[in-house]
């Protein structure tokens, strides 16, 4: 009898997991998403429980995690399935999301300010859509955000300087949009991206030069600024950045391309990395 009790005790967590129900709030939100996206897109979302009910598997693109007595949705990946229409606001009711991936679709309109509800979000991947309007400053209210991918959309206006307060943000990609403003406005009083490693600002309409604070991005490894309207002189401190070592500075004249490697007399240090400044007008 004691041995049987021990075996039951050891297997209890597994048995308990199979009987756990998905949080009703998450089920409601996903059904609203399902209705807004259309059955053609989410044809694999069958059954009453998006996390699976024992007879049916979890819905495609849904990852659930046991939290207390319930299962909650922690990842939603619905990408490259030709979703058309605005950002589905019910997504912002999945409060336990850590990963949201809806890239390579045909989503339009703005990112709703309700995105600030996703306080546990670590990865937001919305590249290769047709989003427009300004990048919402509410993204700065996501304290766990590590990766923000907004590449290849139609965002306009300035990049919110408030994003600099995201202490855990490592990757910021807003390339291939219609953004304006200066780096000085981005690297501002709000913060200086203490964990940022990769910064992609290429293919926009950014202007001006480098503020001294850009050298304060102490973890920076990759910086893409090509195809903008920058001008001025690259600060000496950036040449001597401990991680950004290999600098490639391109600018194109009316007749032929010109190339410059390093500013004369400057010797960079650290692990080889890449700094690409193509199609700009920097003085070196």
C-alpha positions in Angstrom: 0.0 0.0 0.0 2.8 2.4 0.9 4.5 1.6 -2.5 1.2 2.3 -4.3 0.9 5.6 -2.5 4.4 6.6 -3.5 3.7 5.8 -7.1 0.6 7.9 -7.1 2.4 10.8 -5.5 5.2 10.7 -8.1 2.8 10.7 -11.0 0.2 13.1 -9.5 1.7 16.2 -11.3 1.3 14.5 -14.7 -2.2 13.3 -13.9 -3.1 16.7 -12.6 -1.8 18.5 -15.7 -4.1 16.4 -18.0 -7.2 17.6 -16.1 -6.2 21.3 -16.0 -8.5 23.6 -17.9 -7.4 26.6 -19.9 -8.1 29.9 -18.4 -11.6 31.1 -19.6 -10.2 34.6 -20.4 -7.7 33.1 -22.8 -10.3 30.8 -24.4 -12.6 33.8 -24.9 -9.8 35.9 -26.4 -8.7 33.2 -28.8 -12.2 32.6 -30.0 -12.6 36.3 -30.7 -9.3 36.2 -32.6 -10.5 33.2 -34.5 -13.6 35.0 -35.5 -11.8 38.2 -36.6 -9.1 36.3 -38.6 -11.6 34.1 -40.4 -11.8 30.3 -40.6 -9.6 30.2 -43.7 -6.6 31.3 -41.8 -7.2 29.3 -38.6 -8.7 26.2 -40.1 -6.6 24.1 -37.7 -8.1 25.7 -34.6 -10.7 23.0 -33.8 -12.1 21.9 -30.5 -13.3 23.9 -27.5 -9.9 24.1 -25.7 -7.0 25.9 -27.5 -4.5 24.2 -25.2 -5.9 20.7 -26.1 -8.4 18.6 -24.2 -6.8 15.2 -24.3 -8.6 14.1 -27.4 -7.5 17.0 -29.6 -4.0 18.6 -29.8 -3.4 22.3 -29.0 -4.4 24.8 -31.7 -1.7 25.4 -34.3 0.6 28.2 -33.2 -0.6 28.2 -29.6 1.8 27.3 -26.7 0.3 26.9 -23.3 1.9 26.8 -19.8 0.6 25.5 -16.5 0.2 28.3 -14.1 -1.4 27.3 -10.8 -4.6 25.3 -11.5 -5.0 26.5 -15.0 -3.2 26.5 -18.4 -2.5 29.9 -19.9 -1.5 30.9 -23.4 2.1 32.1 -23.4 2.9 32.1 -27.1 0.9 33.0 -30.2 2.5 32.4 -33.6 0.3 33.1 -36.6 2.7 34.1 -39.3 3.0 33.8 -43.1 -0.7 32.8 -43.5 -2.0 35.9 -45.4 -3.9 37.4 -42.5 -5.7 40.5 -43.8 -7.1 43.4 -41.8 -6.3 45.4 -38.6 -4.3 44.2 -35.7 -6.7 41.8 -33.7 -7.2 43.7 -30.5 -8.4 40.6 -28.5 -4.7 39.5 -28.7 -4.1 42.1 -26.0 -6.3 40.2 -23.6 -3.8 37.3 -23.5 -2.1 38.8 -20.5 0.4 36.0 -20.1 1.9 36.1 -23.6 5.7 36.1 -23.7 5.9 35.7 -27.5 3.7 37.2 -30.2 4.7 36.5 -33.8 2.4 37.7 -36.6 5.1 38.6 -39.2 4.8 38.2 -42.9 1.0 38.8 -43.2 -1.1 41.6 -44.7 -2.1 43.3 -41.5 -2.9 47.0 -41.8 -3.6 50.1 -39.7 -2.0 51.0 -36.4 -0.7 48.9 -33.5 -3.4 49.6 -30.9 -2.4 51.3 -27.6 -3.9 48.3 -25.8 -0.6 46.5 -26.6 0.6 47.9 -23.2 -1.5 45.2 -21.5 1.0 42.5 -22.4 3.3 43.1 -19.5 5.1 39.7 -19.8 5.8 40.0 -23.5 9.5 39.3 -24.4 9.3 38.9 -28.2 7.1 41.0 -30.6 7.5 40.1 -34.2 5.3 42.2 -36.6 7.7 42.7 -39.5 6.6 42.3 -43.2 3.1 43.7 -42.9 1.4 46.9 -43.9 1.1 48.5 -40.5 1.0 52.3 -40.6 0.7 55.3 -38.3 3.1 56.0 -35.5 5.0 53.4 -33.5 3.0 53.5 -30.2 4.8 54.8 -27.2 2.8 52.2 -25.2 5.4 49.7 -26.2 7.6 51.3 -23.6 5.2 49.9 -21.0 6.3 46.4 -21.7 9.1 45.9 -19.1 10.1 42.4 -20.2 10.5 43.2 -23.9 13.7 41.8 -25.4 13.1 41.7 -29.2 11.0 44.3 -31.1 10.8 43.6 -34.8 8.8 46.1 -36.9 10.8 45.9 -40.1 9.2 46.4 -43.5 6.0 48.2 -42.7 4.7 51.7 -43.3 5.2 53.3 -40.0 5.7 57.0 -40.0 6.5 59.8 -37.6 9.2 59.6 -35.0 10.5 56.6 -33.2 9.3 57.0 -29.6 12.2 58.0 -27.4 10.4 56.3 -24.5 11.6 53.0 -25.9 15.0 53.9 -24.4 13.6 53.1 -21.0 13.2 49.4 -21.8 16.0 48.0 -19.7 15.9 44.5 -21.2 15.5 45.4 -24.9 18.3 43.8 -26.9 17.1 44.0 -30.5 15.3 46.9 -32.1 14.5 46.7 -35.8 12.4 49.5 -37.3 14.1 49.4 -40.7 12.3 49.8 -44.0 9.6 52.2 -42.9 8.8 55.9 -43.3 10.2 57.2 -40.1 11.6 60.7 -39.6 13.5 62.5 -36.9 17.0 62.3 -35.5 19.1 59.8 -33.4 19.4 62.6 -30.9 15.6 62.4 -30.3 15.8 58.7 -30.0 18.8 58.6 -27.6 17.4 61.2 -25.3 16.6 62.0 -21.7 14.2 59.0 -21.5 17.0 56.5 -21.4 19.8 55.0 -23.3 18.9 51.4 -24.1 21.2 49.8 -21.5 20.9 46.2 -22.9 20.7 47.0 -26.7 22.9 44.9 -28.9 21.3 45.3 -32.4 19.8 48.5 -33.7 18.4 48.7 -37.3 17.3 52.1 -38.4 18.0 51.6 -42.1 15.8 52.6 -45.0 13.9 55.5 -43.4 14.0 59.3 -43.6 16.1 60.0 -40.5 18.3 63.1 -40.5 21.0 64.9 -38.5 24.1 63.5 -37.0 25.3 61.5 -34.0 24.8 62.7 -30.5 27.5 61.9 -28.0 25.2 59.6 -26.1 25.2 57.0 -28.9 28.6 55.9 -27.6 26.8 55.1 -24.3 25.2 52.1 -25.9 27.8 50.0 -24.3 26.5 46.6 -25.4 26.0 47.6 -29.1 27.2 45.0 -31.6 25.3 45.8 -34.8 24.2 49.2 -36.0 22.5 49.7 -39.5 21.9 53.3 -40.6 22.0 52.9 -44.3 19.6 54.6 -46.7 18.8 57.6 -44.6 19.6 61.3 -44.8 22.2 61.5 -42.0 25.0 64.0 -42.3 27.9 65.2 -40.1 30.9 63.6 -38.4 31.0 60.2 -36.7 32.1 60.8 -33.1 35.5 59.4 -32.1 33.9 57.5 -29.2 32.0 55.4 -31.6 35.1 54.4 -33.5 36.5 53.2 -30.2 33.4 51.3 -29.1 34.5 48.1 -27.4 32.2 45.8 -29.5 31.5 47.6 -32.8 34.9 47.2 -34.4 34.7 46.7 -38.1 33.2 49.8 -39.6 32.0 50.0 -43.2 31.1 53.6 -44.3 29.5 53.9 -47.7 28.2 56.9 -49.4 27.2 57.3 -53.1 28.1 60.3 -55.2 26.2 61.2 -58.4 28.5 59.1 -60.6 30.2 56.3 -58.6 30.2 54.8 -55.1 32.9 55.7 -52.6 34.1 53.7 -49.7 35.9 54.6 -46.4 36.9 52.2 -43.7 38.2 54.0 -40.6 38.9 57.5 -39.8 42.6 58.2 -40.2 44.4 57.7 -36.9 41.5 55.9 -35.2 42.1 52.4 -33.9 39.1 50.4 -32.8 39.3 47.8 -30.1 37.3 44.7 -29.1 35.6 41.7 -30.8 35.1 42.2 -34.5 31.6 43.4 -35.3 30.0 45.4 -38.1 28.8 49.0 -38.4 27.2 49.6 -41.7 26.4 53.2 -42.7 25.6 52.8 -46.4 24.0 55.6 -48.5 24.7 58.3 -46.0 26.7 61.5 -46.1 29.0 61.2 -43.0 32.3 63.0 -42.8 35.1 60.5 -42.0 
